[in-house]
Amino acid sequence: MEYSVYELLFFLFCYSFLGWCMETGYMAVRTGKFLNRGFFNLPLCLSYGFTMDLLLLVIPTLEGAYVIQFIAFMVIVSAGAQLADEMSVRVTGKRLWENEAHSIYSGQKLGIVYTLALSTAAFLVLLLIHPVLYVACQMLPNLILRILVLTLLVLLAVDGTVVTYTVRKRPLLPGMQAVSEELKEQKRNFGSWLSGHIWQRLTKAYPNLRPAEPEEDSGYVFAGGLCLDKIIWVFFLSALLGDLIETVYVKLTADIWMSRSSVLYGPFSIVWGVGAALLTILLQRFSRKEDRYIFLGGFFLGGTYEYLCSVFTEVFFGTTFWDYSDMPFNIGGRTNLLFCVFWGILALVWVKICYPPISRQIERIPPVTGKILTWVCVALMACDILISMMAMVRYVERAAGIGAGSRIEAFVDRQYPDEMIEQVWPNLRIQ
């Protein structure tokens, strides 16, 4: 795929921001506090942006030969990390990552692990996030795109000049006390204050310049009680478990391995995930009640939920994923009394047996790690769902003989052909 200069610059800033988020999140997990890991004051880590742009130029599409492509990812990602390290020497006069294994060229054993992790992350980004960014870029008018990119370039140039001047002019101070005393003396004017502020941020972000002070444990418990974070984790775990259960059930009953996922990437059943989240929110308050109340709640809520899911996919996408018309006691082919009983039993088992230990295990996750993982998973799943919806809509339109009317639709047709759709959703039927 060919990209214009402005599109590549747009992706450069987007991926630099995502890289900054990843770096900052990683340091938050390691140190237990927020550290701006960007060299700039702006939330940007340019090494990630340049590396991703290079990947887009070298490997424009992920089609087949995944092993060879992943090896290329490792080479390019590691080269990008090594180049960033050499640039830090040119700008700061020393290596900011002196004690870190950051590439396969570092000569350290952890270099290969670090490179594998970054390469895997880059691979997932190009699969899940890049299509969304590409669509967003195409939705921007050319004039707006150019103004946005040029504005960001000006801000980056000013920011880079200020930071580089600060690093070049300031000596490396041995300890926190010397840094603090110098900052107090130089807060008399704005220029000195700005220089001191930037220097203090850099020394906090990079332990090689000044050791970071440990932060006291606040005693905070991640996802305590019935909160949003816990519901999100319940959704993901149930979506994964639901897909596994359905896959095994089809294998045992029909003797075939069939994809039961609701999305294009990953074994996740959205119906199961949302269903478990709803059962938890609505029925957990009745956990101390008699079993019949929980069963009846699951019976009616589950049946209603399954019926509405069927209506939703048919109305909005013109498709159906299941049809119970040939089963007795069905309701419009969308659900049936047997499955309502199943939902009641499932609600009882979930509320009484499964949810309490799962809830306790979720609360044992370290708070900072839990927060970061939660919203990283939410972002990836949102991208996955958006891509899946676009691919499904285009699948239905192609079946009706409607061709691609824009670069976005052409991109979706090329990336997600009918063969892929039918493999991931073998039970998909067009109304």
C-alpha positions, 0 to 999 in steps of 0.5 A: 500500500502506498502512503502520502508524506502527510499520511506517514507523518500522521502515523508517525505522531500517532505511533509515537504517542502510543509508544509513549503510552507503552513506555510510560505504562511499563515504567509505572509498573516497574516503579509504581508511579507515573514517569514521563518517558518521552525525551520531549515534553510532548507525550511522544516517543519518536523512536516508535513512530519512526520504526512503525513508519519504516514497517509500513514502508517495508511490510505494507500488508500482513498477508501470509508468510507470517514467520518471515514477516515477524523476523523482519519485524524483529530486525527493523524493531531492533534496528530502531531501538539501536538507532534511538540509543545512538541518537541519545548519545549525539544529543545528550552525550551519554546513553540514557538506557545504559543499563537496559537491554534494548535490542538484539545488538546490545550484547545482553541476554535480555536483548532478544526478550525485549526485541520479541516483546516489542516485535509482538506488540508492533505485529498486533498494532498493525493487525488491530490498530493500524486499520482504525488509524488508516480509516481515521486518516482517510476521514480527515479532509486533506486540508485539515490533515496538512494543518494538523501535521504541520502544527504538530511538526512546529510544536515538536521543533520548539519542544525539541529545541528547548529540551536539547538546550536544557540537556546540553547546558546542564551538568549531570548532578550526582544526587537529588539534593543538588538538583533540588537546591539548584532548582530553588535558586534558578526559579527566579525567572521563567527561563530558568524555571522551565529549564529546571522543570525539564531537567527534573522531569528527565532525571526522574524518567531516566534512573541513569541520571538520578535514582528515583525515590521509592513511593510508599504503598497506599494499600489500594486494592485493584478492582475492589467490590463491583466496579467498572474494572472488575466488570471489564475483566469479567467480560474478557474472561467470560468471552474467552471462556465462552468461545472455548466452551462453544468450540469444544461443544461443537467438536463433541457434538458435530466432530468438527473444529469450528471458529466460534469467535465474534471478532476477527482477531482473538478467541472471544465471544462477545455474547458470552462476555456481555452476558456474564457482565450483565448477570454479574451486575444484575444478579450479584446482589441476590447472591445471598438469596435462595437459589430459585431467585437467581435461576429465575433471574437468569432464565428471563434475563438470558432468554431476553438477552439472546433474543435482543442480540439476534434482533440487533445483528439482523437489523443493523447488519442484515445477518444472523449467527444462529437460528433455532426455528427447527427446535421445539419451544422456540421464540421466533427462532431467536431463542427457545425455552431449553436455552432459557433453562440453560441460562438460568442454570448458568446464572446460578453456577456463575453467581454462587460458584464461579464469580466469588473466586474469580473476583478474589483473583482479579483483586490480587492483580497489582493496582498499576499493572491492573489499570494499564492492562485493563485499558490496553485490553479495552483499546485493543478490543474496541479496535477489534470490534470496529474492524469486525463491524466494518468487515461484516458490513462490506461482506454483506454489501459485496454479496449484494453486488455493491462495490467499494465506494471509497478508499476505506471500503477498498482497504476493507475489501482487500484486507478482509475478503470473503474467504476470511470472513467465512472462515472466522464466522462459518455460521454467518447468514445474510438475510 
